[in-house]
Amino acid sequence: MSNSSASMRIAGLLDAGSFVEIGGNVTARSTSFNMQAKETPSDGVITGYGTIDCKPVYVYSQDASVLGGTIGEMHARKIVKLYDLAMKTGVPVAGLIDCAGMRLQEATDALNAFGELYLCQIKASGMIPQITGIFGTCGGGMAVIPTLTDFTFMDAKKASLYVNSPNTLECQNADEIATAEFQAEKVGVVDIADTEEEVLSQMRTLISFLPANSEDCALEESTDDLNRLCEGIENCAGDTSIALSMIADNHVFTEVRAGYAKDMVTGFMRLNGATVGAVANRTEICDEEGNVTESFDGRLSSNGCGKAAKFIKFCDAFNIPILTITNVSGLKADRHQEMKLSKAMAEMAYAYGSASVPMVNVMAGKAYGSAYVVMNSKALGADLVFAWPESSIGMMNAESAVRIMYAEEIKASKAAPELIREKAAEYQEAQASAQAAASRGYVDAIIDPAATRKHVIAAFEMLYTKRAVSPEKKHGTV
């Protein structure tokens, strides 16, 4: 293997000395349009296999020093062959992209190569994990490649991702469209944007969490106390990423798509050694000193729902149990949300409702209205629902409900504030408390927040052998 950037990235991703190259002698077949004078070692892409934490992984890394890393017939054929081997053996594929696009000299051969590459990714989807790292250019038809994979990482300084070159777009700030920041925070295609070294490290971390394939189980020996208490976790109901790290084995929670739709948290953790996917509402982000750096209104957004839906579908495809932490006060209300929110809520509800993996929900704060319903409520398929004692579950805030139900009485009363407080207290106890929800079976147990970890672990242990029977059909259409 050469000492190019492509080979160095492979070395940075895999366990030391584990890489075995495949197809190193392949070169381009085309000699037209000045190609006969060009050397094309490995046809611009290094392919092979190795290990990450001793687990096998197939990897390809594009070499921009060979024809700009452009995709031609043989280049694509090498990647397709790699996918064929990965699907036969049930092993993840990691792609390291640095590509100027389609090789113009090969015309329709290159176009056909793109199509074959898309098809193998489509066939592999839901069968083996696919992870992409972008370290240089990823434009035009190549931009479809990372979007067809499960997780995408991007070099924050050197990489660019776009369908149409920014200099062809007639809009303000066109240059920012191809940047990692834009793709991570505005588009949501990129899960993590960082330095090249950190991207490779984060890719290793993520792959270590994942099962090898849809029939595998991601399990390792736990070194954490199963009964460890999470003292003060109730103070983290706002920043649930912190709450999840408190629950997780050894406090390790890996968030994905952290820069996009920050009001919704998605990521992976281990509970008693088993990988679990987590979805949670978030109303604030706190720094290491506990200071609030960003705040959100606690209502569901279209981007948050879409982010959660994609993550839930991945977990279900790879038999990863799902933990949900609910703290949501309603739905965002503006023109933009009216255009997208109902569809996004439907996608999230469909993802939860059609999932067959074990699902546990913890009500950690507010849970109001249809936002509560689509956040993996008992009605939508949660196997077990726990609630912290101070959580509030119902149609809406008690005071708001009273103002609607007793509008005439409040208007006529000389002591309206006292009437509102009295009726709100009655409504809260009878219709909006955790106890009221539990009395109707919508909550299975009211738990001490500090004991959340041991209750959740016990629940997933009990649900380990879950078998869900779905109606016979080809597939849904949502």
N, C-alpha and C positions, 0 to 999 in steps of 0.2 A: 504494500500500500504506500502511496506517495506521501510527501510531507505537506500537501496542499491544505488550505483551510478546511476543505471538505473532510479530509482524513483526520485532521486535528479535532474537528467537532465530534466525529465518531468516537475518538479516543476519550474526549471529555464526557461523553454520554455513557459509555459502557464501562463495565468493570475492566480494570487494567489487564491487558494481554488477552482478552476474551474474544476479540473480533476475528472472524473468519470471512474473507472476501469470496464472493461468488461472481463470476462473469468478468473478472478483471482484464481478460484479453479481448473483450468485445470492442469493436470500433464501428464507426458509421459505415453504411453500405454505399450511400450516395457519393458520387464523385462529380456531380454537376455543379455549375455556377461557382467555379473556383474552389470547390471542396477538395479536388484531387491533390492540392498542394498543402492541405492542412492535416496536422496530426490530431487524432481524436482519441486519446487514451481513455479506456473505459467508457467511451462515448459521453463523457461529461457527467457520469454519475457512478458513485461507488456503492455497491450493494453487497450485503452479506448478513451475518448474524453474530450475536454475542450474548452477553448476559448483563443484567442489572440486578444487583443484590442476589446474584447466582440464579436469577430467573431468566430463561431464554427470551430474546427479543430479536426480531428482524429489523434491519435498518437500511435506509438508503440516504445518501448525502450527495447533493448536486455540487459539481465542481465548476465554479464560475470562470476558472482559468482555461477551460476547454469550451470554446465557442460560446462563452457567456453562460454556460450551463443550460443552453437551450434544449428543448425537448424535440427529439427526432424519433424516427422509427425504432432504432435499436435502443436508444435511451429509455423510451417508454417500455419497450419489451422487457428490459431488465427489471424494471420496477414491477411490471405485471407478473413476471416469473416469481419475484420475491413474494408478492401477494398470494400467488398460487401455493407456494410452499407454506406460507403462514397459515392459510386457511386449512391446508391438509393436516398441519401439525397443531393447530389451535394456539398460535403464539401471536402476541401483539406486534404491530408494525409502527415504527417511528420514522418519520420522514423529515429530513433536514434540508430545507429549501433555500436555494440561491440561484435563481433562474431568470434569464432574460426573456423567456416566453417560448413561443413556437419557432422552430428552425425554418426560416424562410426558404432555404435551398431545397427543402424536402416537401414543401407544399402539401398536397393531399395526403402523402404518407405521414407527415407530421400531424395533420388534422385527425387522421384515423387513429394515430397513436394516442392523442389526447382522449378520444372517445373510448378506446380500450382501457385506458387508465381510469377514467371515470367509472366505467362499468365494473372493474374489479373492486374499486372502493365501495360502490353501491352494494355489490354482493357480500363484501366483508362486513358491512355495517350491521351492528347488532350481533355479530358472530365472534369477532376479535376486536379488542380496543385498537383505535387508530389515533396516533398523536403526532402533531406536526409542529416543527420549530422553523420559523422564518428568520433567516440571517442576512438576506440580501434582497434582491428584487423578486417580487411575486405578483406579476401583472397579467392582465388579459385573461385568457382561458385558464391560466395557471392559478388564478385567484379562486377558482372553483375547488381546487384540490384541498386546501385547508378547511374550507366550509363543509366538505363532505366527510371530514374526519371528526372525531369526538371532542378533541381538545386541541387548541392552537396556542402556541407561545411565539413571542416575537421580540427580536432585538430592538430595544427602545431607540437606539441611535442610528443604526446602520440599515435596518430593514425597511422595506416599503411594500404595501399591499394595496392593490387597486384593480378595478376592471378596466376602466378607461384611464389613460395617462392623465394626471392632473393638469398638464399644460394644454390639454384639448378641451377642458371644461370651462364653460362660460359662467363662472360664479365667483363670489368673493372667497378669499382664503382657500382657493382650490388646492394649494400645496399641502395643507394640513390633512386632506382627505386620505392620503396614502400613509400617514404616519401611524406608528404603533399606538400613540396616545389616542388618536381619533378612533382607530379600529377597536381599541379596548374599551373606551369610555362612552363613545357615541353609537357605534355600530354593534358592539357586543360579539364580534367574531373572535376576538383575541381574549384568551383567558388570563394570561400573564404577560406583561411587557417589562423587560428588564435588560440588564447587560447580557452579553453572550454567555459569559461564565455562569451567571445566575440562572439564565434560561435553561441551560443544560442541567444544572443542579436541580431546578424545579421539575424538569421533565423526568429526571431520575426518581425524585420523590413521588410524583404522581403515579408513575408506572409501578412503583413498589406497592402502592395501595391497591392496584387493580387486579382482578382475576385475569388469568391468561386468555380465557375465552368464555363464552356464554354458558358453558357447562362446568366451569371450574369454580372453586370457592376460594376467596381471598381470606386466608386465615393464618395467623402466626401465634406463637406463644406470647401470652401477656405477662408483663412484669409488674403491672399495677394492681393495687388492692381493689377487688371487685366491690367492696363495701365502703370505699373511701367516700367521705362526706364532702360536699361542695359548699362549704360555709360562705355565706354572702352572695350566693349565686342569684338570689332574688333581686339584687342590686344591678344585675346585668341583663334584666329583661329588655332594656333598651338596645344595648349592643350585644346581640345574641351570638356574635362571633366569639366573644369572650366567654359567654355562658357555655357554648359548645366546646371550647378548649378546656373548660373546667370539668366537663362531663367526660371528655375523651381520655383514653388510656394515655398516661404520661403527659397529659395536657397538650397533645399534638393534634391540631385541627388544621387541615390544608384547604384554604378557601380557593375556589375557582371562579373566574369572571368577576373578581373582586371590584374592578373599576367600573363595571357596568351595572346599572340598576341597583345602586347601593342599598336601597330600601329592602332588598331581598338577599339573603345570604344563602349560598350553595357551596358545598364542599364535602371533604371526606375526613373521617376519623376512624379510630378503631375502638371497639368496645369488647373487652375480654378477648382481644386479639383478632376479632372479626371486623372486616371493613364495613362501615356503615355510611350511607350518604345522608347528608343533613340539609334540610331546607328550613329557613326561618325568616320571619319578618324582622325588620330592624328599624328603630326610630332614631338611633344616634350612633355615631362612631366616636370612640374614646381612644386617646393616646395611651402610652405606657404609664403615664402618671395619673390616669383616670380623668383627664380633662376632656370635655366634649369638644370635638373638632368639627363635626358636621351633624346636622339634625334633619329629620324627616318627619312628615306629619302622621305617620302610622297608618296610612291608607294604602290599599293595593294600587299599583300602577300597571299599565299595560306592559312596559318593559320588564318589570319584576315578575309578572305572571309568565311571560314568555321565557325568561331566564329559568324560572323554576320548572316549567313544563319540559324544556329540553333536558334538563338535568335528571328529572324524574324518569323520563323515557330511557335515558342511558342506564340508570340504576336498575330499572326493571329488566332491560335487555340482558344485563350481566348478573342478575340474581343478587344484587346488592340491597340489603334491607334499607328502609328509609325512616329516618327520624325527623319529625316536623316539630318546630317550636312556634306556636301561634301567639302573636300579639298584634292584632290588627283592629283598627277602629272603624273601618269602612272602605269606601272606594274614592279614588281621586276624581275630582269633578272639574273639568275644563274642556274646551273644544277639542284639543288634541286627544284627551282620554276618551271622549265620546266617539271618536273615529276608530279607536283601536281596542278599548278596554274589554268590551263584551266578547270579542273574538279571542283575546288573550286569556280572559278568565275561562272561556270554554276550553281552550287548549290545556290549561292547567288542570281544570276539573277532569277533563278526559284522561290526562296523563295519570292523575291519582286514581280515578275510577277504574281504569283498565289495568292498572299495575297488579301483578300477582305476588309480589314479594312481601315479606313481613313489613307492616307499617305501624309505627307508634307515634302518637301525637301528645305533646305536652302543652297545655294551655298555661302560658306564663304571664298573661296580662289581660288585655281586652280581646274579645272575640265577638264581633258584632256583625249582624246581618248576613248578607250573601257572601261577604268577604270571609266570614267565619266558615261558612259552608264549604267553599272551594279550597280552604286551607286544610285539606285532609281531615274533615270532620268525620264523625262516626257514620253519618249518612252516606258519605262519599267513599267509604271503604276502609277507614282506619281500623285496625284490629284491636288496638287498645288505646284508650285516651286517658291521660292523667291530667290533673289540674292542680295548680298551686292554690292555696286557700283564698288568697286575695284576688284571684282572677275573676273576670266578669264576662259572662257568656249569655248572649241574648240578642234581641232584635236591634237594640241601640242603647246608648247611654240612658240611664234611668231618668235623669232630669229631662232630657229631650223627649222621652216617651210620655212623661207626665204632662209636659207642656202641650203635647198634641191631644192626649186623652181627656185632659181636664181644662181645655182652652177656655170654655165658657165660665167655668167655676173660678178659674184664676182671674179672668177679666172682671168678674163681679165681686171678688173677695177684697176686703180691706186689709187682709193679712196674707197677701199672695206669696211672699217669700216663705212664710211658715208653712203654708199649704203645700207649696212645691217641695220643700224639704221633707215634710211628713209623707206625702204620697210617693216621692222618689225613694225614700227608705223602704216603704212597703213594696214597691215595684222591684227594687234591687234584690230584696230577700226572696220574693216569690217568683221572679221571672228572669233575673239577670245575674244571679250568683252561681258560683261553682257548685254549691250544695243543691240549688234548684235543678241545675243540669244533671247532676249525679242522681237525683231522686227520680228522674225520668229515663235514666240509663244512657244519656248522651256522654257522660263521663264515667269511667270505670272505677276510678279511685281518686280521692283528694289526698295529695302527698305533701310532706314537708319538702320545701325546695332543696334543702341541703341533701336530702336523700334521693334526689333525681337520678343520679348516676346508677345507684344500685337497683332502683326500680326499672329503669330503662334496660339495663343489662339483663335482669331477670325476665323482662317481657320478651326481649329478642331471643333469649335462650328457649323460652317456652314456645315461641313461634317458629323455631328453626325448621321444623318439619312441615310448615304450612304448605298446603296444596290447594290452589284456587282453580275452580272449574269455570271457564268462560263459555258463553254461548258460541256455538259453532258458526264460524263465518270466515271469509278470506281475510279481511282486515277492516278496521273502522275507517271513517273518512274525515275525521276532525283533524 
